[in-house]
C-alpha cells in the first residue's frame, strides 16, 4: 500500500514549508510506502522554488489555475493506491499517517462495500477560543447533516477539502475530479460520487491543522452559509450553487495573513 500525498499550491510561499515539513516528519522511515507531490498551480511567487528545495518532494506544474485542476494533475502524476489530499496551508496532526494506514488496512477484509475515502475535520490553529467553539458547532451541524444524507436519505456523504484520503481504484472508477467545478462543492462532489462505489468515512479522529485565513477574510458566518448551501446544492442537484470565489492566495493577501 503506497500513500501518495498531493499538495496543490498556488502562491503558497508563506505556508508550504511548514506543510511539507509536517509530512516529511511523519513519513521518515516510511519512504518505501509514501511519496510527496506538490502541484505548482500557476504560482507567481516562490512556491515552486520552495517545493524543489525539499528532499523527496516531486514537483508537478499545472498551468490551468484552479483547485480541481491541481488535484487532478497530482492524481495523474501519483503512483499510490491511496491518495492523500492535503492543502498547502495545512499541517498533519501527530499520528495522522498511522491513523490513515491503520484504518484502510482494517477495512481490507470487509465484505461488501470497501472503504474508498477517509476524511476528518480541520482544526484552525490561528483562531481565538471563541471562534474555535463556533467552528465546533458548525462541524456538529455538518456531521448531523452528513449522517442524515448517508444513512437515511442515502444520497451522498462528506469529505473535508484539504483533509481526505481516497482509494486510487475508486477515484479512477468515478473518472477523477470534476474540473468544471471552480472551488465550492468540489469536495462534496467527490464524496457524492464515491458514495456510489464504496464506503466514505468521516471521523473526528482524523484531524488536520489548517490556517483560518479564509474565515478571517470573508467572515465565519458568510463561509458557513456558503459551504452549507453548496454542500446541499451539490448533493441534491449534482452541481455547486456558487461558481465564483475570492482568491485569498493572491500575493498581497498572503503577505497580509503572514503578518
URNORVEN-V536656 format. One record per residue. N is the residue number from 1. SS is DSSP state (H for helix, E for strand, - for the rest). PHI is phi in degrees with one decimal (NA if undefined). OMEGA is omega in whole degrees, 0 to 359 (999 if undefined). Layout:
# URNORVEN-V536656
n=N ss=SS phi=PHI omega=OMEGA
n=N ss=SS phi=PHI omega=OMEGA
This chain:
# URNORVEN-V536656
n=1 ss=- phi=NA omega=179
n=2 ss=- phi=-104.0 omega=180
n=3 ss=E phi=-102.6 omega=180
n=4 ss=E phi=-100.5 omega=174
n=5 ss=E phi=-87.3 omega=175
n=6 ss=E phi=-117.3 omega=183
n=7 ss=E phi=-118.8 omega=175
n=8 ss=E phi=-69.7 omega=184
n=9 ss=E phi=-146.6 omega=172
n=10 ss=- phi=-119.3 omega=180
n=11 ss=- phi=50.9 omega=185
n=12 ss=- phi=-114.5 omega=182
n=13 ss=- phi=-60.7 omega=182
n=14 ss=- phi=-78.6 omega=188
n=15 ss=- phi=-122.3 omega=190
n=16 ss=H phi=-60.2 omega=182
n=17 ss=H phi=-57.8 omega=181
n=18 ss=H phi=-63.7 omega=178
n=19 ss=H phi=-62.8 omega=182
n=20 ss=H phi=-64.7 omega=179
n=21 ss=H phi=-63.4 omega=179
n=22 ss=H phi=-67.3 omega=178
n=23 ss=H phi=-71.7 omega=180
n=24 ss=H phi=-62.4 omega=179
n=25 ss=H phi=-60.8 omega=184
n=26 ss=H phi=-84.6 omega=180
n=27 ss=H phi=-107.1 omega=176
n=28 ss=- phi=-64.8 omega=185
n=29 ss=- phi=91.0 omega=178
n=30 ss=- phi=-115.7 omega=183
n=31 ss=- phi=-57.4 omega=181
n=32 ss=- phi=-76.1 omega=182
n=33 ss=- phi=-111.3 omega=188
n=34 ss=E phi=-136.6 omega=171
n=35 ss=E phi=-142.7 omega=183
n=36 ss=E phi=-126.5 omega=181
n=37 ss=E phi=-121.6 omega=172
n=38 ss=E phi=-102.5 omega=178
n=39 ss=E phi=-100.6 omega=177
n=40 ss=E phi=-76.8 omega=190
n=41 ss=- phi=-99.1 omega=177
n=42 ss=- phi=63.0 omega=181
n=43 ss=- phi=-68.2 omega=177
n=44 ss=- phi=-116.5 omega=179
n=45 ss=- phi=-109.6 omega=185
n=46 ss=- phi=-92.8 omega=181
n=47 ss=H phi=-54.2 omega=183
n=48 ss=H phi=-61.4 omega=181
n=49 ss=H phi=-62.6 omega=180
n=50 ss=H phi=-65.4 omega=179
n=51 ss=H phi=-58.8 omega=182
n=52 ss=H phi=-69.4 omega=182
n=53 ss=- phi=-80.8 omega=183
n=54 ss=- phi=-99.6 omega=177
n=55 ss=- phi=-67.6 omega=177
n=56 ss=- phi=71.0 omega=180
n=57 ss=E phi=-94.1 omega=177
n=58 ss=E phi=-102.6 omega=183
n=59 ss=E phi=-100.9 omega=173
n=60 ss=E phi=-123.6 omega=178
n=61 ss=E phi=-98.2 omega=175
n=62 ss=- phi=-123.2 omega=186
n=63 ss=- phi=-80.7 omega=177
n=64 ss=- phi=-80.1 omega=186
n=65 ss=- phi=-72.5 omega=178
n=66 ss=- phi=148.6 omega=184
n=67 ss=H phi=-59.5 omega=179
n=68 ss=H phi=-61.4 omega=175
n=69 ss=H phi=-60.6 omega=181
n=70 ss=H phi=-66.4 omega=178
n=71 ss=H phi=-61.6 omega=181
n=72 ss=H phi=-65.5 omega=179
n=73 ss=H phi=-62.8 omega=178
n=74 ss=H phi=-66.6 omega=178
n=75 ss=H phi=-61.6 omega=180
n=76 ss=H phi=-62.7 omega=182
n=77 ss=H phi=-78.7 omega=185
n=78 ss=- phi=-79.3 omega=179
n=79 ss=- phi=-126.0 omega=186
n=80 ss=- phi=-75.1 omega=174
n=81 ss=- phi=-79.2 omega=175
n=82 ss=E phi=-124.7 omega=181
n=83 ss=E phi=-114.8 omega=179
n=84 ss=E phi=-97.4 omega=180
n=85 ss=E phi=-96.5 omega=182
n=86 ss=E phi=-127.0 omega=179
n=87 ss=- phi=-75.6 omega=188
n=88 ss=- phi=-68.5 omega=179
n=89 ss=- phi=-96.7 omega=182
n=90 ss=E phi=-113.1 omega=179
n=91 ss=E phi=-142.0 omega=179
n=92 ss=E phi=-67.0 omega=172
n=93 ss=- phi=-82.1 omega=180
n=94 ss=- phi=-54.9 omega=178
n=95 ss=- phi=81.2 omega=184
n=96 ss=H phi=-61.1 omega=182
n=97 ss=H phi=-63.5 omega=180
n=98 ss=H phi=-61.6 omega=179
n=99 ss=H phi=-62.8 omega=180
n=100 ss=H phi=-63.8 omega=183
n=101 ss=H phi=-64.0 omega=180
n=102 ss=H phi=-64.4 omega=182
n=103 ss=H phi=-65.1 omega=180
n=104 ss=H phi=-66.7 omega=178
n=105 ss=H phi=-64.1 omega=182
n=106 ss=H phi=-68.6 omega=181
n=107 ss=- phi=-100.9 omega=184
n=108 ss=- phi=-62.6 omega=183
n=109 ss=- phi=-91.8 omega=180
n=110 ss=- phi=-60.9 omega=173
n=111 ss=- phi=-87.5 omega=181
n=112 ss=- phi=83.2 omega=185
n=113 ss=- phi=-70.6 omega=179
n=114 ss=- phi=-82.8 omega=175
n=115 ss=E phi=-70.5 omega=182
n=116 ss=E phi=-115.4 omega=180
n=117 ss=E phi=-155.7 omega=177
n=118 ss=E phi=-130.0 omega=183
n=119 ss=E phi=-146.0 omega=179
n=120 ss=- phi=-153.5 omega=186
n=121 ss=- phi=-81.3 omega=171
n=122 ss=E phi=-95.3 omega=174
n=123 ss=E phi=-112.9 omega=186
n=124 ss=E phi=-83.2 omega=187
n=125 ss=- phi=-83.1 omega=184
n=126 ss=- phi=-121.8 omega=175
n=127 ss=- phi=-107.4 omega=173
n=128 ss=- phi=-75.9 omega=177
n=129 ss=H phi=-54.9 omega=179
n=130 ss=H phi=-64.4 omega=179
n=131 ss=H phi=-63.1 omega=179
n=132 ss=H phi=-64.2 omega=178
n=133 ss=H phi=-65.3 omega=177
n=134 ss=H phi=-63.7 omega=177
n=135 ss=H phi=-63.2 omega=179
n=136 ss=H phi=-63.2 omega=177
n=137 ss=H phi=-63.5 omega=179
n=138 ss=H phi=-59.3 omega=180
n=139 ss=H phi=-66.2 omega=177
n=140 ss=H phi=-62.6 omega=178
n=141 ss=H phi=-65.4 omega=180
n=142 ss=H phi=-62.4 omega=181
n=143 ss=H phi=-66.6 omega=178
n=144 ss=H phi=-62.7 omega=177
n=145 ss=H phi=-64.8 omega=178
n=146 ss=H phi=-58.4 omega=181
n=147 ss=H phi=-63.9 omega=179
n=148 ss=H phi=-64.2 omega=181
n=149 ss=H phi=-65.4 omega=186
n=150 ss=H phi=-77.7 omega=190
n=151 ss=H phi=-98.6 omega=183
n=152 ss=H phi=-105.5 omega=181
n=153 ss=H phi=-80.1 omega=179
n=154 ss=- phi=54.6 omega=182
n=155 ss=- phi=-115.0 omega=181
n=156 ss=- phi=168.6 omega=181
n=157 ss=- phi=-150.4 omega=182
n=158 ss=- phi=-148.7 omega=166
n=159 ss=- phi=-129.8 omega=178
n=160 ss=- phi=-95.3 omega=178
n=161 ss=- phi=-54.6 omega=181
n=162 ss=- phi=91.0 omega=178
n=163 ss=E phi=-149.2 omega=178
n=164 ss=E phi=-148.7 omega=181
n=165 ss=E phi=-119.3 omega=184
n=166 ss=E phi=-121.4 omega=170
n=167 ss=E phi=-74.4 omega=179
n=168 ss=H phi=-58.7 omega=182
n=169 ss=H phi=-60.2 omega=180
n=170 ss=H phi=-69.1 omega=180
n=171 ss=H phi=-65.5 omega=175
n=172 ss=H phi=-65.9 omega=182
n=173 ss=H phi=-64.6 omega=181
n=174 ss=- phi=-95.7 omega=176
n=175 ss=- phi=86.9 omega=178
n=176 ss=- phi=78.2 omega=182
n=177 ss=- phi=-82.9 omega=178
n=178 ss=- phi=-86.9 omega=184
n=179 ss=- phi=-77.4 omega=174
n=180 ss=- phi=-79.6 omega=177
n=181 ss=- phi=-86.5 omega=185
n=182 ss=- phi=-82.6 omega=182
n=183 ss=- phi=-159.8 omega=183
n=184 ss=- phi=-62.0 omega=176
n=185 ss=- phi=89.1 omega=183
n=186 ss=H phi=-66.5 omega=179
n=187 ss=H phi=-74.9 omega=177
n=188 ss=H phi=-65.3 omega=178
n=189 ss=H phi=-61.9 omega=178
n=190 ss=H phi=-62.8 omega=180
n=191 ss=H phi=-62.1 omega=181
n=192 ss=H phi=-62.1 omega=183
n=193 ss=H phi=-73.5 omega=178
n=194 ss=H phi=-68.7 omega=179
n=195 ss=H phi=-57.5 omega=181
n=196 ss=- phi=-76.8 omega=184
n=197 ss=- phi=-116.4 omega=181
n=198 ss=- phi=-177.9 omega=184
n=199 ss=E phi=-91.6 omega=177
n=200 ss=E phi=-109.8 omega=186
n=201 ss=E phi=-113.3 omega=172
n=202 ss=E phi=-110.5 omega=182
n=203 ss=- phi=-136.0 omega=177
n=204 ss=- phi=-74.5 omega=177
n=205 ss=- phi=-77.9 omega=182
n=206 ss=- phi=-109.8 omega=183
n=207 ss=- phi=-91.2 omega=177
n=208 ss=E phi=-134.0 omega=176
n=209 ss=E phi=-76.4 omega=182
n=210 ss=E phi=-152.9 omega=176
n=211 ss=- phi=-78.3 omega=179
n=212 ss=- phi=-99.1 omega=186
n=213 ss=H phi=-60.1 omega=179
n=214 ss=H phi=-68.7 omega=178
n=215 ss=H phi=-60.5 omega=182
n=216 ss=H phi=-68.8 omega=185
n=217 ss=H phi=-75.2 omega=185
n=218 ss=H phi=-102.1 omega=181
n=219 ss=- phi=99.6 omega=187
n=220 ss=H phi=-66.2 omega=181
n=221 ss=H phi=-68.1 omega=178
n=222 ss=H phi=-62.8 omega=181
n=223 ss=H phi=-66.2 omega=179
n=224 ss=H phi=-59.9 omega=179
n=225 ss=H phi=-65.1 omega=182
n=226 ss=H phi=-64.3 omega=180
n=227 ss=H phi=-66.1 omega=179
n=228 ss=H phi=-63.3 omega=180
n=229 ss=H phi=-61.8 omega=183
n=230 ss=H phi=-74.4 omega=173
n=231 ss=H phi=-64.1 omega=179
n=232 ss=H phi=-61.6 omega=185
n=233 ss=H phi=-65.3 omega=182
n=234 ss=H phi=-70.6 omega=180
n=235 ss=H phi=-66.7 omega=188
n=236 ss=H phi=-97.6 omega=182
n=237 ss=H phi=-114.5 omega=174
n=238 ss=- phi=63.5 omega=175
n=239 ss=- phi=-160.8 omega=179
n=240 ss=- phi=-73.4 omega=176
n=241 ss=- phi=-79.4 omega=184
n=242 ss=- phi=-101.2 omega=182
n=243 ss=- phi=-109.5 omega=178
n=244 ss=- phi=-121.1 omega=176
n=245 ss=- phi=-150.9 omega=177
n=246 ss=- phi=-79.6 omega=181
n=247 ss=- phi=-90.0 omega=181
n=248 ss=- phi=-78.5 omega=181
n=249 ss=- phi=-95.4 omega=174
n=250 ss=- phi=-64.3 omega=186
n=251 ss=H phi=-52.7 omega=183
n=252 ss=H phi=-66.7 omega=178
n=253 ss=H phi=-74.0 omega=176
n=254 ss=H phi=-59.3 omega=179
n=255 ss=H phi=-64.9 omega=179
n=256 ss=H phi=-62.0 omega=182
n=257 ss=H phi=-71.0 omega=179
n=258 ss=H phi=-64.6 omega=179
n=259 ss=- phi=-69.4 omega=999
